[in-house]
Amino acid sequence: MVKTKYILVGVLVVIIGIAVVFYFFPNEEKKVMKQFNFLSEWVAKSQDEAPFTMLQKIKNIGTLFDEHCELKAPSQSLSGSYARQEISTYAGSARSYFSQLDLKFYDFHIVFPEKGIANVTLTARLTGRSTAGEQVDETRELECVLKKIENKWLFSSIEIVEVLKR
Amino acid sequence: MEPTYRNGGVNFCWRLKIFFSEPKRYDVVTVRFAGSKVMLLKRVVARESEQVEFRNGKLFIDGQKIEEPYVRYPCNWNLPPRRVEKDYIYVVGDNRSMPIDNHYFGQTSKKRIIGVPLW
């Protein structure tokens, strides 16, 4: 009976240990996905967003990007290399068109072609309402490259996949 | 794809169909638009190396006017001629009542075609 008790306690300790390791030392895949979660959180906008929150979010968005990030969005006439500050400014002006905004990411496919580089293919869905009251619901496939710089995964390229070319 | 397929309707994708034969003109196909879940239903109007053009809502392939009985709503699209690239097919929806800029259509890689609707 005592032996069974020790075994149960041992198993419990091992399970807790594994959980702690997974929680405090997430693998690289989870760290990459976390950056997308942050992007989603900071792009999101509620109708009653306070000006301070807005400024903080715009500033935070910039921290997710490499010093220079390649953006390719042919349908939005957005193409080229943008500095971190430019991306923050662009994000701020894009958010101002919306009274409410929500960005969600799905279907992650992450590969690490070499150390410190992550290629991510995923689905992005942007929903919300413009300040003019127009409903927005856009879904696109994205190809992103993130680089690990000073132990942080930063976006260095984001491309909207052009599935249908006119 | 209205009126051929109702918006928000449910269908199944028959994937084996494209294993045995390539999609032909007028076939309705399922295009993988994003990830593994977001699909579009579109009609094949041209195959690789063919030239596609719209003049006053009428479809022209290699300069020849194509009859499209499935297009029921008025359409006034104009699109200059363009050639379909190798390993691509040109797809358009049946509902062309909206302005051309609001419609998802164009050439897509054959790899993106995953099947045909079951009914």
Interface residues (C-beta under 8 A of the other chain):
Chain A: Y106 D107 L122 T123 A124 T139 R140 E141 V161 V163 L164 K165 R166
Chain B: V31 R32 F33 A34 G35 S36 K37 V38 L79 R82 V91 Y104 F105 G106 Q107 T108 R112
